[in-house]
Amino acid sequence: MFGGMIIIWIIIIGGIVWLIKYINERDGLVNNKRESRPSALDILQERYARGEISREEYEEHKQTLVH
């Protein structure tokens, strides 16, 4: 009788631990997708590096983004 109760509690606690880990991993995947998007400053630097905008345009846009 006592051994059966221990097994039930182990299963319940294990299920709770698994549920918490599952939720944390799922939220981590969602957050990583958001963070993987380049920032506006990154895009601006890429455009300048490719020669799509001049240095003056780069500096103007950079000042706008930084402030």
Sequence and secondary structure as in RCSB ss.txt:
>XXXX:A:sequence
MFGGMIIIWIIIIGGIVWLIKYINERDGLVNNKRESRPSALDILQERYARGEISREEYEEHKQTLVH
>XXXX:A:secstr
 HHHHHHHHHHHHHHHHHHHHHHHHHHHHHHHHHHTS  HHHHHHHHHHHTSS HHHHHHHHHHHH 
